[in-house]
């Protein structure tokens, strides 16, 4: 989820989201003239799709919590969204949940001489993420992962389509 204010914001809003039946995916603050706080959430039930109405309800509830706690100095824009099909992979469990799909993974420091990897997720082993890259299994310590997301592929689109039909 990140450190500093991201962690504080996540800890403030997670109980509200859970009570509403949602899981927090990610919190991110984008700079600029008027900062934008992105709250990415999804239904706790993986078979339930996220709706625009859900985003509006979350926005209203999260705004109330943040107005009271006031963790961000100055004004900002709150943006609530779903992770989408080519979602970011944030928690260790995400790498297990989406095993079998293609992902891009970037580490904060080089691993075997490189920082960027693209391959098929093979799940997790302990605190390590397993990724098949060019026929070779790469073991990436979760603590080293700076950024990761699913790659939009035909297989991912087909799985999303099947899920929406259930």
C-alpha positions as CSV (number, residue, x, y, z in Angstrom):
1,X,0.0,0.0,0.0
2,X,3.0,2.3,0.4
3,X,4.5,4.0,3.4
4,X,3.9,7.4,5.0
5,X,0.6,9.1,4.3
6,X,-0.5,6.2,2.1
7,X,-0.3,3.8,4.9
8,X,-2.1,6.2,7.3
9,X,-4.9,6.8,4.8
10,X,-5.3,3.1,4.1
11,X,-5.6,2.4,7.8
12,X,-8.2,5.2,8.2
13,X,-10.4,4.0,5.3
14,X,-10.1,0.2,5.3
15,X,-12.5,-0.4,8.2
16,X,-15.2,1.7,6.4
17,X,-14.6,-0.1,3.1
18,X,-14.8,-3.6,4.8
19,X,-18.0,-2.7,6.5
20,X,-19.5,-1.7,3.1
21,X,-18.4,-5.1,1.6
22,X,-15.3,-3.8,-0.3
23,X,-11.5,-4.4,-0.1
24,X,-9.0,-1.7,-0.5
25,X,-6.7,-2.4,-3.5
26,X,-4.5,0.7,-3.4
27,X,-4.2,4.3,-2.2
28,X,-2.1,6.7,-4.2
29,X,-1.6,10.5,-4.2
30,X,-0.7,12.1,-7.5
31,X,0.9,15.6,-7.3
32,X,0.4,18.6,-9.5
33,X,-1.5,21.9,-9.1
34,X,-4.3,20.2,-7.2
35,X,-3.3,16.8,-5.8
36,X,-5.5,13.8,-6.6
37,X,-6.0,11.0,-4.1
38,X,-6.8,7.8,-5.8
39,X,-8.6,5.1,-3.8
40,X,-8.9,1.9,-5.7
41,X,-11.3,-0.7,-4.3
42,X,-13.2,-3.8,-5.3
43,X,-16.0,-5.9,-3.9
44,X,-15.0,-8.4,-1.2
45,X,-16.9,-11.0,-3.2
46,X,-14.7,-11.7,-6.2
47,X,-17.8,-12.8,-8.2
48,X,-19.5,-9.4,-7.8
49,X,-18.8,-6.7,-10.4
50,X,-17.9,-3.1,-9.3
51,X,-20.5,-0.6,-10.4
52,X,-20.4,3.2,-10.8
53,X,-22.9,3.4,-7.9
54,X,-20.4,1.5,-5.7
55,X,-17.7,4.1,-6.5
56,X,-20.1,6.9,-5.6
57,X,-21.0,5.2,-2.3
58,X,-17.4,4.6,-1.5
59,X,-16.5,8.2,-2.4
60,X,-19.2,9.6,-0.1
61,X,-18.1,7.3,2.8
62,X,-14.4,7.8,2.4
63,X,-14.8,11.6,2.1
64,X,-16.6,11.7,5.4
65,X,-13.8,9.7,7.1
66,X,-11.0,11.8,5.5
67,X,-12.8,15.1,6.4
68,X,-12.8,14.2,10.0
69,X,-9.2,12.8,10.1
70,X,-7.8,15.4,7.7
71,X,-4.6,13.4,6.8
72,X,-3.8,15.5,3.7
73,X,-2.8,19.1,4.0
74,X,-4.6,21.5,1.7
75,X,-7.2,20.7,-0.9
76,X,-7.2,17.6,-3.1
77,X,-9.5,15.7,-5.5
78,X,-10.8,12.3,-4.3
79,X,-11.0,9.7,-7.1
80,X,-12.5,6.3,-6.4
81,X,-12.1,3.6,-9.0
82,X,-12.1,-0.2,-9.5
83,X,-8.8,-1.9,-10.4
84,X,-10.0,-2.8,-13.9
85,X,-9.1,-5.9,-15.8
86,X,-5.3,-5.2,-16.1
87,X,-5.3,-4.4,-12.4
88,X,-2.3,-3.6,-10.2
89,X,-1.0,-6.4,-8.1
90,X,-0.4,-4.9,-4.6
91,X,-0.8,-7.6,-2.0
92,X,1.1,-10.9,-1.9
93,X,-2.2,-12.7,-2.2
94,X,-2.8,-11.0,-5.5
95,X,0.1,-12.8,-7.1
96,X,-1.4,-16.1,-6.0
97,X,-5.0,-15.2,-6.9
98,X,-4.0,-14.3,-10.5
99,X,-1.6,-17.2,-11.0
100,X,-1.7,-18.4,-14.6
101,X,-2.0,-14.8,-16.0
102,X,0.7,-12.6,-17.5
103,X,2.1,-9.8,-15.4
104,X,4.7,-7.0,-15.5
105,X,6.8,-6.7,-12.4
106,X,9.3,-4.0,-11.5
107,X,11.7,-4.3,-8.6
108,X,13.2,-1.4,-6.6
109,X,16.6,-2.8,-7.0
110,X,18.2,-5.1,-9.7
111,X,17.6,-8.8,-9.4
112,X,19.9,-10.8,-11.6
113,X,21.0,-7.7,-13.4
114,X,17.5,-6.4,-14.2
115,X,14.6,-4.6,-12.6
116,X,11.7,-5.2,-15.1
117,X,10.2,-8.6,-15.7
118,X,7.3,-9.8,-17.8
119,X,6.0,-13.4,-17.6
120,X,3.4,-15.8,-16.4
121,X,2.5,-15.7,-12.7
122,X,3.1,-19.0,-11.0
123,X,1.8,-18.0,-7.6
124,X,3.8,-17.5,-4.4
125,X,6.1,-19.5,-2.2
126,X,6.4,-18.0,1.3
127,X,7.2,-14.3,0.8
128,X,8.4,-14.8,-2.8
129,X,6.6,-14.3,-6.1
130,X,7.1,-16.9,-8.8
131,X,7.2,-15.7,-12.4
132,X,7.9,-17.8,-15.5
133,X,10.0,-15.7,-17.9
134,X,11.0,-17.2,-21.2
135,X,10.6,-20.7,-19.9
136,X,12.6,-20.1,-16.7
137,X,11.1,-19.6,-13.2
138,X,12.2,-16.4,-11.6
139,X,11.9,-16.0,-7.8
140,X,11.2,-12.4,-6.8
141,X,11.1,-11.4,-3.2
142,X,7.8,-9.6,-2.5
143,X,9.6,-7.0,-0.5
144,X,11.6,-6.0,-3.6
145,X,8.6,-5.4,-5.8
146,X,8.0,-1.7,-6.5
147,X,5.2,-2.0,-9.0
148,X,3.3,-4.9,-10.6
149,X,0.2,-5.3,-12.8
150,X,-1.6,-7.8,-14.9
151,X,-1.0,-7.5,-18.7
152,X,-4.1,-7.2,-20.8
153,X,-4.2,-10.5,-22.8
154,X,-6.8,-12.6,-24.6
155,X,-6.7,-15.1,-21.7
156,X,-7.3,-12.3,-19.1
157,X,-10.2,-10.8,-21.2
158,X,-11.7,-14.3,-21.6
159,X,-11.5,-14.9,-17.8
160,X,-13.1,-11.5,-17.1
161,X,-15.9,-12.2,-19.6
162,X,-16.6,-15.6,-18.0
163,X,-16.7,-14.0,-14.5
164,X,-19.2,-11.3,-15.7
165,X,-21.5,-14.0,-17.1
166,X,-21.6,-16.0,-13.9
